[in-house]
Amino acid sequence: MTARVLIKDLAALPDGPVSVAGWVETVRDQKKVQFVVLRDESGAVQLVNPRTVAEDGTVVVDEPATTISALSQGSFVRATGELKHDERVKLGGIEIKLSTLEVETAAIPETPIAADSGIDKRMDWRFLDLREPKHNLIFRVQTTLEHAMRQYWVDNGFIEIHTPKLMASASESRAELFELPYFETTAYLAQSPQIFKQMAQAAGFGRVFEIGPAFRADPSFTSRHATEFTSVDTELSWIDSHEDVMKVHEDLLVAGFTAVKEKHGAEIEALFGVEVTVPTTPFPRIPLAEAKRIVAEQGYEVPRADDDMDPEGERRISQYVKETYGHEFVFLTDYASSIRPYYHMRHADDPSITKSYDLIFNGVEISTGAQREHRVEILEKQAAEKGLSVEELEDVLATFRYGIPPHGGFGMGLARVLMLMLHLSNLRETTYLFRGPTRLTP
């Protein structure tokens, strides 16, 4: 049997026999000739089958004509034939004159979703939705982005770790926790790998990274929240401030965006109408208090009782940065200690603010980072101030009782980065199989 060729590789082959396989996208069953558009994971090609006509002008019932006439959209088939280069063919300037067509699996003729189906309906039938070239591209972009980030980490001396997702206690706080029976006790799904990243600093790993799942029992139904998501995490030792973390963060994103633009830029522009912009460094940095002042001068007062920024404020400061600096990213820095976890280091000259940041990309927060507090006596004090039990935190605090270097890091939502890179409005689009408060299938 002739080895299967990916459709994207056909253009580089000379005319001659080939074998391809994929699913049927369209069929035109005409009297004198039949056309099948076949698509695989790499592209689409036109299959051509001239009909056999008898001397009296009647069409002969033969193969593969009979099989083609019965084909339903979405059926998976294997085809052999003669590859021919012909610039008149609109679909890539090539076509295959069929010799054989074998149906591997036939699809139900009526498909449950259409091009104009709503996103929830599409999520119900995600495996069909992902056959669309535009949706397929999202996950090829994701693959390139992750590979480039891993290459950056490895090239810069980081160690990849895989942290547990079953925990005996909360990793951040007791809010938004999923709990489940675990033999004779209760376990919790990890909200983040925070504790374990810091353990790696105490272990002398120096620099670590992980791309893995995280879980939040958050009943939000917004376009940017999920109960299970992929978190991109980094932690590094021997830093002087959160500025060192931000430098790694922006360099990592530059590496990822550069790879995506080089490999997929033209296709992204063709299918999404978006030009991928590789960000320049350094990213703009604005202290949170100043960001609030800027949006207030624009006529928007952040309507929150606490000291945090709200989504509308993030959108407005992002627009300001685009207009002022021509940049899609901005670090909002120096968040109030009242709204940050107990383990964020506070400024020595002003303990009301922390050495932390949120990274805003095209108006949406994609990451939180900080220098961590590494001095155990201060951790105990700050935990108590937050109303946390030092006794309950002992397993965590033990990590700090045997020596640990100054360190910091960040966690970043992968689906949000992709959503904003491609200028999409919902992270369901950039999540392979979305999980939310009302969705556990497919």
C-alpha positions as CSV (number, residue, x, y, z in Angstrom):
1,M,0.0,0.0,0.0
2,T,1.2,3.5,-0.8
3,A,2.1,5.3,2.4
4,R,-0.3,8.0,3.5
5,V,0.8,11.5,2.7
6,L,-0.3,14.6,4.7
7,I,-2.2,17.0,2.4
8,K,0.1,19.9,3.3
9,D,3.0,17.9,1.8
10,L,1.3,17.2,-1.6
11,A,2.4,20.4,-3.2
12,A,6.1,19.5,-2.9
13,L,5.6,16.1,-4.6
14,P,5.8,15.4,-8.3
15,D,2.8,14.2,-10.3
16,G,2.2,10.5,-9.7
17,P,0.5,8.0,-7.4
18,V,-0.3,9.1,-3.8
19,S,-2.5,8.0,-0.9
20,V,-4.3,10.4,1.4
21,A,-6.8,10.0,4.2
22,G,-9.1,12.3,6.1
23,W,-12.7,13.4,6.4
24,V,-15.1,14.4,3.7
25,E,-15.8,18.2,3.8
26,T,-17.9,18.5,0.7
27,V,-19.2,16.4,-2.2
28,R,-20.3,17.6,-5.7
29,D,-21.9,14.6,-7.4
30,Q,-22.3,15.7,-11.0
31,K,-23.3,13.6,-14.0
32,K,-20.0,13.6,-15.8
33,V,-17.6,14.2,-12.9
34,Q,-17.5,13.9,-9.2
35,F,-15.6,16.2,-6.8
36,V,-14.8,15.5,-3.1
37,V,-13.0,18.0,-0.9
38,L,-11.0,15.9,1.6
39,R,-9.5,17.4,4.7
40,D,-7.0,16.0,7.1
41,E,-5.2,17.6,10.1
42,S,-2.9,19.6,7.8
43,G,-5.1,20.9,5.0
44,A,-7.6,20.1,2.2
45,V,-7.3,18.7,-1.3
46,Q,-9.7,18.1,-4.2
47,L,-10.4,14.6,-5.3
48,V,-11.7,14.2,-8.8
49,N,-13.5,11.2,-10.3
50,P,-14.5,11.4,-14.0
51,R,-17.7,9.3,-14.5
52,T,-17.7,6.4,-16.9
53,V,-20.2,7.1,-19.7
54,A,-21.5,4.3,-22.0
55,E,-21.7,4.7,-25.8
56,D,-25.4,5.5,-25.5
57,G,-24.7,8.3,-23.1
58,T,-25.8,6.6,-19.9
59,V,-23.7,6.9,-16.8
60,V,-22.1,3.6,-15.8
61,V,-22.6,2.5,-12.2
62,D,-19.1,1.7,-11.1
63,E,-16.5,2.4,-8.4
64,P,-15.5,4.7,-6.9
65,A,-18.5,6.6,-8.3
66,T,-21.1,4.6,-6.3
67,T,-19.2,5.1,-3.1
68,I,-18.9,8.8,-3.7
69,S,-22.6,9.2,-4.4
70,A,-23.3,7.7,-1.0
71,L,-20.8,9.8,1.0
72,S,-22.0,11.9,3.9
73,Q,-20.1,14.9,5.1
74,G,-17.7,14.1,7.9
75,S,-17.1,10.4,6.9
76,F,-13.5,9.3,7.2
77,V,-12.1,7.9,4.0
78,R,-8.8,6.7,2.5
79,A,-8.1,7.5,-1.1
80,T,-5.5,6.6,-3.7
81,G,-5.0,8.2,-7.1
82,E,-2.8,10.3,-9.4
83,L,-1.6,13.6,-8.0
84,K,-1.7,16.3,-10.7
85,H,-0.4,19.9,-10.4
86,D,-2.8,22.3,-12.2
87,E,-2.7,26.0,-11.5
88,R,-6.4,26.3,-12.5
89,V,-7.4,24.3,-9.4
90,K,-8.4,26.9,-6.8
91,L,-7.7,24.7,-3.9
92,G,-3.9,24.8,-3.7
93,G,-3.2,24.3,-7.4
94,I,-3.3,20.5,-7.1
95,E,-5.8,17.7,-7.3
96,I,-5.9,13.9,-7.2
97,K,-7.6,11.8,-9.9
98,L,-9.1,9.0,-7.9
99,S,-8.3,5.3,-8.4
100,T,-9.9,3.9,-5.1
101,L,-11.9,5.3,-2.3
102,E,-12.4,3.3,0.9
103,V,-14.8,4.5,3.6
104,E,-13.3,3.8,7.0
105,T,-16.2,5.2,9.0
106,A,-19.4,6.7,7.7
107,A,-20.9,9.8,9.4
108,I,-24.6,10.4,10.2
109,P,-25.7,12.6,7.3
110,E,-27.3,15.4,9.4
111,T,-24.6,17.2,11.5
112,P,-25.8,18.7,14.9
113,I,-23.9,22.0,14.5
114,A,-23.5,24.6,11.8
115,A,-21.2,27.5,11.1
116,D,-23.7,29.8,12.9
117,S,-24.3,27.6,16.0
118,G,-23.9,29.3,19.4
119,I,-20.8,28.6,21.5
120,D,-22.6,26.4,24.0
121,K,-24.0,24.2,21.2
122,R,-20.6,24.0,19.7
123,M,-19.1,23.0,23.0
124,D,-21.7,20.2,23.2
125,W,-20.2,18.8,19.9
126,R,-16.6,20.0,20.4
127,F,-15.0,17.1,18.4
128,L,-17.0,18.3,15.4
129,D,-16.4,22.0,16.1
130,L,-12.6,21.4,16.1
131,R,-12.6,20.1,12.5
132,E,-12.9,23.7,11.4
133,P,-9.5,24.9,10.2
134,K,-9.8,28.1,12.2
135,H,-10.4,26.2,15.4
136,N,-7.8,23.6,14.6
137,L,-5.2,26.4,14.2
138,I,-5.8,27.6,17.8
139,F,-4.3,24.4,19.1
140,R,-1.4,24.4,16.7
141,V,-0.7,27.9,17.9
142,Q,-0.9,26.6,21.5
143,T,1.6,23.9,20.7
144,T,4.1,26.3,19.2
145,L,3.6,28.8,22.1
146,E,4.2,26.1,24.8
147,H,7.2,24.6,22.9
148,A,8.8,28.1,22.6
149,M,8.3,28.8,26.3
150,R,9.8,25.4,27.2
151,Q,12.7,26.2,25.0
152,Y,13.2,29.5,26.7
153,W,13.1,27.9,30.2
154,V,15.5,25.1,29.3
155,D,17.9,27.5,27.6
156,N,17.9,29.6,30.7
157,G,18.6,26.8,33.2
158,F,15.1,26.1,34.5
159,I,14.0,22.7,35.7
160,E,10.6,21.3,34.8
161,I,8.5,20.0,37.6
162,H,5.2,18.2,37.8
163,T,3.4,19.1,41.1
164,P,0.6,17.1,42.8
165,K,-3.0,18.2,42.1
166,L,-4.3,16.4,45.1
167,M,-3.6,18.3,48.3
168,A,-4.2,17.9,52.0
169,S,-5.0,21.6,52.5
170,A,-5.6,24.7,50.6
171,S,-2.8,26.1,48.3
172,E,-4.1,29.6,48.3
173,S,-7.1,30.0,50.6
174,R,-10.1,27.9,51.6
175,A,-12.3,29.8,49.2
176,E,-12.9,28.4,45.7
177,L,-11.7,24.9,46.7
178,F,-12.9,21.6,45.3
179,E,-12.9,18.9,47.9
180,L,-13.3,15.2,47.4
181,P,-13.2,12.0,49.5
182,Y,-9.7,10.6,49.8
183,F,-9.8,7.2,51.6
184,E,-10.3,8.0,55.3
185,T,-9.8,11.8,54.9
186,T,-10.6,14.7,52.6
187,A,-8.4,16.0,49.7
188,Y,-8.5,19.2,47.7
189,L,-7.8,19.9,44.1
190,A,-4.9,22.3,43.8
191,Q,-5.7,25.9,43.0
192,S,-2.1,26.5,42.0
193,P,1.3,24.8,42.4
194,Q,2.4,27.7,44.5
195,I,3.5,25.8,47.6
196,F,5.3,23.2,45.6
197,K,7.1,25.7,43.5
198,Q,8.4,27.3,46.7
199,M,9.5,23.9,48.0
200,A,11.7,23.6,44.9
201,Q,13.4,26.8,46.0
202,A,14.1,25.3,49.4
203,A,15.4,22.2,47.6
204,G,18.0,24.2,45.8
205,F,16.5,23.8,42.3
206,G,17.0,27.5,41.7
207,R,14.6,28.0,38.7
208,V,11.6,25.9,38.0
209,F,8.6,25.8,35.6
210,E,5.4,23.9,35.1
211,I,2.5,23.8,32.6
212,G,-0.3,22.0,34.2
213,P,-3.9,21.9,35.4
214,A,-5.3,24.1,38.2
215,F,-8.8,24.1,39.7
216,R,-11.0,26.9,41.1
217,A,-14.5,26.3,42.5
218,D,-15.5,29.7,41.2
219,P,-19.2,30.0,40.2
220,S,-18.4,32.6,37.6
221,F,-20.0,32.4,34.2
222,T,-17.9,35.1,32.5
223,S,-16.1,34.6,29.2
224,R,-12.7,34.5,30.9
225,H,-13.3,32.1,33.8
226,A,-13.1,28.3,34.0
227,T,-13.2,25.8,36.9
228,E,-10.3,23.9,35.4
229,F,-7.6,25.6,33.4
230,T,-4.0,25.2,32.3
231,S,-1.6,27.3,34.4
232,V,1.8,28.4,33.2
233,D,4.0,28.7,36.3
234,T,7.6,29.9,37.0
235,E,9.5,30.4,40.2
236,L,13.1,31.5,40.6
237,S,15.6,32.0,43.4
238,W,18.1,34.8,44.3
239,I,16.0,37.7,43.1
240,D,16.3,41.3,44.4
241,S,12.6,42.3,43.8
242,H,9.5,41.5,41.7
243,E,11.3,43.4,38.9
244,D,13.5,40.3,38.3
245,V,10.3,38.2,38.0
246,M,8.8,40.7,35.5
247,K,11.9,40.5,33.4
248,V,11.7,36.8,33.1
249,H,8.0,37.0,32.4
250,E,8.3,39.4,29.6
251,D,11.2,37.6,28.0
252,L,9.2,34.3,28.1
253,L,6.3,35.9,26.3
254,V,8.6,37.5,23.7
255,A,10.0,34.1,23.0
256,G,6.6,32.5,22.7
257,F,5.1,35.3,20.5
258,T,8.1,35.3,18.2
259,A,7.7,31.6,17.5
260,V,4.0,31.9,16.9
261,K,4.4,34.8,14.5
262,E,7.2,33.1,12.6
263,K,5.3,29.8,12.2
264,H,1.6,30.8,12.1
265,G,1.5,34.6,11.5
266,A,0.3,34.5,7.9
267,E,-2.3,31.8,8.7
268,I,-3.6,33.7,11.8
269,E,-4.0,36.8,9.7
270,A,-5.9,34.9,7.0
271,L,-8.3,33.0,9.3
272,F,-8.6,35.5,12.2
273,G,-7.8,38.8,10.6
274,V,-5.3,39.5,13.3
275,E,-1.6,40.4,13.0
276,V,0.4,38.8,15.9
277,T,2.5,41.5,17.4
278,V,5.7,40.5,19.2
279,P,5.9,42.8,22.2
280,T,8.9,45.0,22.8
281,T,10.7,45.0,26.1
282,P,10.6,46.3,28.7
283,F,6.8,46.2,29.0
284,P,5.3,49.3,30.5
285,R,5.1,49.3,34.3
286,I,2.5,51.4,36.2
287,P,2.0,51.2,40.0
288,L,-1.6,50.4,40.8
289,A,-2.3,53.6,42.6
290,E,-1.1,55.6,39.6
291,A,-3.2,53.4,37.2
292,K,-6.3,54.2,39.3
293,R,-5.5,57.9,39.1
294,I,-5.1,57.7,35.3
295,V,-8.5,56.1,34.8
296,A,-10.1,58.5,37.3
297,E,-8.8,61.4,35.2
298,Q,-10.5,59.8,32.3
299,G,-13.8,59.9,34.2
300,Y,-13.9,56.4,35.6
301,E,-13.8,55.7,39.4
302,V,-13.2,52.1,40.2
303,P,-16.4,51.0,42.1
304,R,-14.8,48.6,44.6
305,A,-14.8,48.6,48.4
306,D,-11.3,47.1,48.5
307,D,-8.1,48.3,47.0
308,D,-8.2,46.2,43.8
309,M,-8.7,47.2,40.2
310,D,-11.8,46.0,38.4
311,P,-12.2,44.6,34.8
312,E,-13.4,47.9,33.4
313,G,-10.4,49.7,35.0
314,E,-8.1,47.1,33.5
315,R,-9.6,47.7,30.0
316,R,-9.2,51.4,30.4
317,I,-5.6,51.4,31.6
318,S,-4.8,49.0,28.8
319,Q,-6.3,51.4,26.3
320,Y,-4.3,54.2,27.8
321,V,-1.1,52.1,27.5
322,K,-1.9,51.4,23.8
323,E,-2.4,55.0,23.0
324,T,0.6,56.2,25.1
325,Y,3.1,53.5,24.6
326,G,1.8,51.5,21.6
327,H,2.0,48.4,23.7
328,E,-0.5,45.5,24.2
329,F,0.9,44.6,27.7
330,V,1.2,46.5,30.9
331,F,2.4,45.4,34.4
332,L,0.3,46.9,37.1
333,T,2.6,46.8,40.2
334,D,2.7,47.4,43.9
335,Y,-0.7,46.0,44.9
336,A,-2.0,46.7,48.4
337,S,-1.1,44.1,51.0
338,S,-4.8,44.1,52.0
339,I,-5.8,42.3,48.8
340,R,-2.7,40.1,48.3
341,P,-1.9,36.7,49.9
342,Y,0.1,36.6,53.1
343,Y,3.2,35.2,51.3
344,H,3.7,38.3,49.1
345,M,6.6,40.3,50.3
346,R,5.8,43.8,51.4
347,H,7.9,46.9,50.7
348,A,10.3,47.7,53.6
349,D,9.5,51.4,53.5
350,D,5.7,50.9,53.1
351,P,4.3,47.6,54.3
352,S,0.8,48.6,53.0
353,I,2.0,47.7,49.4
354,T,3.5,44.5,48.1
355,K,6.2,43.6,45.7
356,S,3.7,42.2,43.3
357,Y,2.1,42.7,39.9
358,D,-0.7,41.8,37.6
359,L,0.1,41.5,33.9
360,I,-2.7,43.0,31.7
361,F,-2.8,41.9,28.0
362,N,-5.3,43.7,25.7
363,G,-7.4,44.8,28.6
364,V,-7.6,41.5,30.5
365,E,-5.5,40.2,33.5
366,I,-3.6,37.1,32.5
367,S,-1.2,36.7,35.4
368,T,-0.2,37.5,38.9
369,G,3.4,37.5,40.1
370,A,5.4,38.6,43.1
371,Q,8.5,38.4,45.2
372,R,7.6,35.9,48.0
373,E,8.3,36.5,51.6
374,H,11.0,34.0,52.6
375,R,11.6,34.9,56.2
376,V,9.5,32.5,58.3
377,E,8.9,34.9,61.2
378,I,7.4,37.5,58.9
379,L,5.3,34.9,57.1
380,E,3.9,33.8,60.5
381,K,3.1,37.5,61.3
382,Q,1.5,38.2,57.9
383,A,-0.5,35.0,58.0
384,A,-1.9,35.9,61.4
385,E,-2.8,39.4,60.2
386,K,-4.8,37.7,57.4
387,G,-6.7,35.6,60.0
388,L,-5.0,32.4,59.1
389,S,-4.0,29.7,61.6
390,V,-0.3,29.4,61.9
391,E,-0.8,25.9,63.2
392,E,-2.8,24.9,60.1
393,L,0.0,26.3,57.9
394,E,2.8,24.4,59.7
395,D,3.3,22.0,56.8
396,V,3.8,25.0,54.5
397,L,5.9,27.0,57.0
398,A,8.2,24.0,57.6
399,T,9.6,24.6,54.1
400,F,10.9,27.9,55.4
401,R,12.4,26.7,58.7
402,Y,15.4,25.0,57.1
403,G,16.7,27.8,54.9
404,I,15.3,29.2,51.6
405,P,16.8,31.9,49.3
406,P,14.9,35.1,48.3
407,H,12.6,34.0,45.5
408,G,9.5,34.9,43.4
409,G,7.4,33.8,40.5
410,F,4.1,34.0,38.7
411,G,1.2,31.9,37.4
412,M,-0.4,32.7,34.0
413,G,-3.5,31.4,32.4
414,L,-2.7,29.7,29.0
415,A,-6.2,29.9,27.5
416,R,-6.4,33.7,28.3
417,V,-3.1,34.4,26.6
418,L,-4.3,32.5,23.4
419,M,-7.7,34.2,23.6
420,L,-6.2,37.7,23.7
421,M,-3.5,36.9,21.2
422,L,-6.1,35.9,18.6
423,H,-8.5,38.7,19.7
424,L,-11.2,36.2,20.6
425,S,-13.9,37.1,23.1
426,N,-14.3,33.8,25.0
427,L,-11.7,31.4,26.5
428,R,-14.0,28.5,25.7
429,E,-12.6,28.9,22.2
430,T,-9.0,28.4,23.3
431,T,-9.7,25.6,25.7
432,Y,-9.7,22.1,24.2
433,L,-12.6,20.8,26.5
434,F,-14.0,23.6,28.7
435,R,-15.0,23.0,32.3
436,G,-17.3,25.5,34.0
437,P,-20.0,25.5,36.8
438,T,-22.5,23.8,34.5
439,R,-20.2,21.9,32.1
440,L,-18.6,18.5,32.8
441,T,-19.1,17.1,29.3
442,P,-17.9,16.2,26.8
